[in-house]
Amino acid sequence: MSTSGSHSLLPNEFTDAMAQLPSGVVIIAVRDELDDLATTASSLVSVSLDPPLISVCTDNRSYFSEALTRSPEWSATILSAGQRHLAGRCSARGRPSARLLLAGEPHHRGACSGSLIIDGGVAALECRTVQRVPAGDHHIVIAGITAIDYVNPDLTPLLRLRRKYRPAS
């Protein structure tokens, strides 16, 4: 690995470096025309306090990213350590409808977004996209917060670090 800024990156060099940074794990859900979609994200960040804005990055080649273009209202459930199985389910390739992914899991529809919100996370937000910024092979989706569905500060958040899901310690 190079420490020089003039060297081109090896294929996994950037991924390996970013895997060292812990991030929260979130399920993003959107109600698309006929179905519910969900995906796992570890790129959700706070952008602004006034107005309250967050951002999340989506793969611009994915059907999920396309659905977010058509349906600007969506939800973000910040997972708790006990919800690791949901992170895996919602990140699998070829995953089915979010309703099938969440079958048997406590969840409800957000009052503002109509999107599925998973119960038992550390927090759940309802969001409305205000801007999409192309960034390489992803879009940075910036959203305003339309509602805070719940906050459970006593629960331990789920983190992703070094390619593994782990409880925050």
N, C-alpha and C positions, 0 to 999 in steps of 0.2 A: 504494500500500500504506500501511496505517495503522500508526502507532506507538502509537496510543491503545488502551487496554484496553477501551473502551466501544463499539468499532466491530464490526459483524458482518463475518465473514471473507468475502472474495470466494471463488468456487468453487475456484480453484487455489492460493490464497495459502498455505494450510497445507501442501499437497503440495510447493509450491515451496520453502518454508522447510525442510521435513524432508529434501528431496533434497540439502541442503547437508551433511548429516551422513553420513559414511561408515559403512557397516555391513558385517559379514561376510555371506557368502552361504552358505546351508545348504540341503541337500535333506533334507526330512522324508519318511520313508517309513513306511507302516503296512500291515500285512497284514489286509485286511478280508475277512470271511467267505469269499468265493470268489476274490478277486483282490488284487493288490498295487497300492497307490496311492502316488504321490509328488508333492510340490509344492515349489517354491522358496520360501524364506523369507529375509528379511533382518532379522528381529526377534528372533532368538535371543539371550538374555542370561543371564548367570550371576545367580542370585538368592541363593544361600546356599552356604556352604562346609560347614557342619555342621547338618543333613545336606546333601549335595551336591544342589542344585536348580537347574534352569534354567527359563526361560519362553520361550514362542514365541506369537505372535499368529496366529490363523486367522480368515478371513472366516466369520462365522456363517451365511452363506447358502450356503456351498460344501458340496459332497458330501464333500470331504476333511475338513472340520470335523465333519460328521456321522459319518464313519467313525472319527475319533479318539474320539468319544463311545462308540462300540460296542467299540472295540479300544484298551484303555488302554496297551498296550505298542507302542512305535515306536522308530525310529532317527533320528539326525540326523548327516548327513555334512557336515562343514565343508569346503567345496570349496577346492581349490588353484587358482592362477591358470591352469593348463593345462586346467581343467575348465569354462571359460566356456560352452561349447556345451551342457553339461548343465543349466546354470542356465536357459538359454533354452528348452530342450526341456521342462523340468519346470514352466515357468511359462505355457506356451501354453494358451490356451482350448481346450476340447474335447480335451485330451490323452488318449492311450490309456493302457492299463495300464502300470504302472511296469516290468513285465517287458519290454514292447515298447520303452519309452523307454530302457531300459538294455541292450537287445540289442546285443551287440558290445562293450559296456563291461565291464571287469573289475569284478565285484561278487560278493557272497556274502550269505548270511543270517546275521543276528546270532544268537548262541547263546542269548541271553536273550529277545529280543523276537520272533525269527523274521522280522523285517522285513529288507528289502533294505538292504545297506550298500555304498556305492560305494567301491571301492579307489582309492588314489591321492590322497585328500583330505589335508588337514592334520591332521584328527582325525575320529574317529567315535565317537558315544555311543549307548548303548542306554538307553532311557528308559521310565518308567512314570508315567502321568498321576496326580497326587495331588489336583489341584484345577483346576476350570474357572471362570473369572470372566467374566461378561458385561461387555463394555466397548464401548458404542456398537454399531457394525456388526461387531465382532470378538469373539472370546473370547480371553482370556489363559489359555493352557494352562500350568500349572505342573507340572513333572515331576521325579521323583527319578531319579538316574542309577543304573542297575542294572549297567552295565559300561562300561568304556572299551575299545572294540574295538581302536583303534590311535591313535597320535600320530606325526606326521611333522614335527618342528619344522624340518627343513631345507627344506621346501617353502614357497613364497610363497603366502599366502592370496589368495583372490579377494574383492574388495570391490565394493560398489555405491555409487556416488557420482554425484550429479547425473544420475540415471536411466541410468547406463551402468555396465557391469561393467568393472572395472580391477584389475590386479594391485596388491597392497599395495607401496608403495615404501619 
